[in-house]
Amino acid sequence: MKRKIVLLSAGIIAIICVFAAVALLRHEDSDESAADYMQAYRELTECVEQLSTSLQKCLHTSSTQRRQQEAATAAYKSAEARVSLSQLQLAEHDALLKSAGEYAHGLTQRLASGEDLSEADIDSLKNLCQAVETLSQNLSSLNSEAGAMNENALAAKLRRIEPASAAIAPAHVAAVGEPKLLAGMGEISKTDASAAASGFLRLRRSTIKYESSYQHGSGVPVYVFSASVPGGVAEIEVTKTGGFVSSVSSTRQALTRGLPVQDAVAAAEKLLQDNGYSNMRVVGYDTHGNEVIVSFAHLKNGITYYPEEITATIGRDTGALIAFDSYC
């Protein structure tokens, strides 16, 4: 009888230990998740502040070269901010950051070709500066108390931030020159664009769904497709001229960071090479949580054209693509 009681007691203790271990693991997972969320918030706040600063410098500097540099920085910081925004699941602010990035990117190209700011550009920049600065101040206002909040409390505070918007003059779209990558290329059909999208993502043609077509901020007409990818849904834009993939955005999130950063950079390089983006060189990369954002610029005759920049975001879990943005 005593032996049965001892065995029963041992079994109960073992079960308690198992539950305690599970609870501890869940607590550790929760702590890691909260830390990642806090890190994404810090990165978003920093990127939006830097975006705001670059837009302000772009507006007020009298140097065309400095203005071009600041516009390029603004476009890059917009892309970085949108990565953090997706990690925080704050889609309501994405429209402003996307508009700011596309405008800055188009402005960079025009300044590189010798154009200067028009009155419409100045008005658009003022509107963007005001809207981005408002978002920056709202994000920064939570800094002092964010450290004492858990993930849910911080998320609730962030969702209360009113989305900002900016009126951008359509004149800037028409003035953007054709990217060098598309020079001399003919227009492709929707069917061929679908094939380009499926080839880029290594998916069957039957999984690619046509959504719409439009002319985005850099003035290039594109076809828009969607497709299910492992871990989420992707939206793909393909240029009507030349059939190049100009952007990819997906809801997939990298859950681990087992892949070394340099391997992620190599995966981004291979992605460009496999898809016909020739004469591109890596000009930098940043890590954001479990993702690596790799930046490329066009190389021609030994000269690096920074306005013609491509960014590829690679997950450090599988090395698969999460996002892609090009100048075309």
Secondary structure as the mmCIF struct_conf table of DSSP 4:
data_model
#
loop_
_struct_conf.conf_type_id
_struct_conf.id
_struct_conf.beg_label_comp_id
_struct_conf.beg_label_asym_id
_struct_conf.beg_label_seq_id
_struct_conf.end_label_comp_id
_struct_conf.end_label_asym_id
_struct_conf.end_label_seq_id
HELX_RH_AL_P HELX_RH_AL_P1 LYS A 2 HIS A 60
HELX_RH_AL_P HELX_RH_AL_P2 THR A 64 LEU A 88
TURN_TY1_P TURN_TY1_P1 GLN A 89 GLN A 89
HELX_RH_3T_P HELX_RH_3T_P1 ALA A 91 HIS A 93
HELX_RH_AL_P HELX_RH_AL_P3 ASP A 94 ALA A 112
TURN_TY1_P TURN_TY1_P2 SER A 113 GLY A 114
HELX_RH_AL_P HELX_RH_AL_P4 GLU A 119 SER A 140
TURN_TY1_P TURN_TY1_P3 SER A 141 LEU A 142
HELX_RH_AL_P HELX_RH_AL_P5 ASN A 143 ALA A 146
TURN_TY1_P TURN_TY1_P4 GLY A 147 ALA A 148
BEND BEND1 MET A 149 MET A 149
HELX_RH_AL_P HELX_RH_AL_P6 GLU A 151 ARG A 159
TURN_TY1_P TURN_TY1_P5 ARG A 160 ARG A 160
BEND BEND2 ILE A 161 ILE A 161
HELX_LH_PP_P HELX_LH_PP_P1 GLU A 162 ALA A 164
TURN_TY1_P TURN_TY1_P6 PRO A 170 PRO A 170
HELX_RH_AL_P HELX_RH_AL_P7 ALA A 171 ALA A 175
HELX_LH_PP_P HELX_LH_PP_P2 VAL A 176 PRO A 179
HELX_RH_3T_P HELX_RH_3T_P2 LYS A 180 LEU A 182
TURN_TY1_P TURN_TY1_P7 ALA A 183 GLY A 184
HELX_LH_PP_P HELX_LH_PP_P3 MET A 185 GLY A 186
STRN STRN1 GLU A 187 GLU A 187
HELX_RH_AL_P HELX_RH_AL_P8 LYS A 190 LEU A 201
TURN_TY1_P TURN_TY1_P8 ARG A 202 ARG A 202
HELX_RH_3T_P HELX_RH_3T_P3 ARG A 205 THR A 207
STRN STRN2 LYS A 209 GLN A 215
TURN_TY1_P TURN_TY1_P9 GLY A 217 SER A 218
BEND BEND3 GLY A 219 GLY A 219
STRN STRN3 PRO A 221 VAL A 229
TURN_TY1_P TURN_TY1_P10 PRO A 230 GLY A 231
STRN STRN4 GLY A 232 THR A 239
TURN_TY1_P TURN_TY1_P11 LYS A 240 LYS A 240
STRN STRN5 THR A 241 THR A 241
TURN_TY1_P TURN_TY1_P12 GLY A 242 GLY A 243
STRN STRN6 VAL A 245 SER A 250
BEND BEND4 THR A 251 THR A 251
BEND BEND5 LEU A 259 LEU A 259
HELX_RH_AL_P HELX_RH_AL_P9 VAL A 261 ASP A 274
TURN_TY1_P TURN_TY1_P13 ASN A 275 GLY A 276
BEND BEND6 ASN A 279 ASN A 279
STRN STRN7 MET A 280 HIS A 288
TURN_TY1_P TURN_TY1_P14 GLY A 289 ASN A 290
STRN STRN8 GLU A 291 LYS A 300
TURN_TY1_P TURN_TY1_P15 ASN A 301 GLY A 302
STRN STRN9 ILE A 303 GLY A 315
TURN_TY1_P TURN_TY1_P16 ARG A 316 THR A 318
STRN STRN10 LEU A 321 ASP A 325
#
